[in-house]
Amino acid sequence: MAGFPQLREAGWLYGDDPYLPLALVRLFEHVDGTGRWEVRLNAPAEAETQLAMFEGEAGARAEVARVYADGKQYGQWRVRQPDAL
């Protein structure tokens, strides 16, 4: 849908408890013709969402890869990509 950021990937980080995620990272593409992408990071222990904006897909995907790499020391990521891209 034009105008709304479209979810392209989501990853949940799980530690010892398989029912309580430690973190959630989401990758969105802005489909308004600007070429912008954003990465949102949430943790249940923190109220605020961390948001980073990028002017292209490569930078946003590099940031998501960095978050995945940093999180591996705390547990295992479960990554999903929506079917309708």
C-alpha positions as CSV (number, residue, x, y, z in Angstrom):
1,M,0.0,0.0,0.0
2,A,1.5,3.3,-1.1
3,G,2.4,5.7,1.7
4,F,2.8,3.1,4.5
5,P,6.1,1.5,5.3
6,Q,6.0,-2.2,4.2
7,L,7.5,-4.9,6.5
8,R,10.2,-6.8,4.6
9,E,11.8,-8.8,7.5
10,A,11.3,-9.4,11.2
11,G,13.5,-11.2,13.7
12,W,12.9,-12.2,17.3
13,L,15.7,-13.0,19.6
14,Y,15.1,-15.8,22.1
15,G,17.3,-16.7,25.1
16,D,16.6,-19.4,27.6
17,D,12.8,-18.9,27.7
18,P,11.4,-20.0,24.3
19,Y,8.2,-18.0,25.0
20,L,9.7,-14.6,25.9
21,P,11.6,-12.8,23.2
22,L,14.5,-10.7,24.3
23,A,14.3,-8.4,21.3
24,L,12.5,-7.7,18.1
25,V,14.0,-6.2,15.0
26,R,12.0,-5.1,12.0
27,L,13.0,-3.9,8.5
28,F,10.6,-1.6,6.6
29,E,10.7,-0.2,3.1
30,H,9.0,3.1,2.4
31,V,7.1,2.7,-0.8
32,D,6.4,6.3,-1.4
33,G,9.2,6.8,-4.0
34,T,11.8,8.2,-1.6
35,G,13.9,5.0,-1.5
36,R,14.0,5.2,2.3
37,W,14.3,2.1,4.6
38,E,14.0,1.9,8.3
39,V,15.1,-0.5,11.0
40,R,13.1,-0.6,14.3
41,L,14.5,-2.4,17.4
42,N,12.4,-3.2,20.4
43,A,13.2,-5.0,23.7
44,P,10.6,-5.9,26.3
45,A,12.7,-4.3,29.1
46,E,12.7,-0.9,27.3
47,A,9.7,1.2,26.6
48,E,11.1,3.0,23.6
49,T,11.6,1.7,20.1
50,Q,15.0,2.5,18.6
51,L,14.6,3.7,15.0
52,A,17.2,4.2,12.3
53,M,16.5,5.6,8.8
54,F,18.5,4.8,5.7
55,E,18.5,6.2,2.2
56,G,18.8,2.8,0.6
57,E,18.3,-0.9,1.1
58,A,22.0,-1.9,1.4
59,G,22.6,0.3,4.5
60,A,19.4,-0.9,6.2
61,R,20.2,-4.6,5.6
62,A,23.8,-4.0,6.9
63,E,22.3,-2.6,10.1
64,V,20.0,-5.6,10.5
65,A,22.9,-7.9,9.9
66,R,24.9,-6.1,12.6
67,V,21.9,-6.4,15.1
68,Y,21.7,-10.1,14.3
69,A,25.4,-10.6,14.9
70,D,25.3,-8.6,18.2
71,G,22.3,-10.6,19.4
72,K,23.9,-14.0,18.9
73,Q,25.7,-13.7,22.2
74,Y,22.4,-13.6,24.0
75,G,20.4,-16.3,22.2
76,Q,19.1,-17.4,18.8
77,W,17.3,-15.3,16.2
78,R,14.1,-16.5,14.5
79,V,13.8,-14.5,11.3
80,R,10.8,-14.3,9.0
81,Q,10.1,-12.5,5.7
82,P,6.5,-11.8,4.7
83,D,5.4,-13.9,1.7
84,A,3.9,-11.0,-0.2
85,L,6.9,-8.8,-1.1
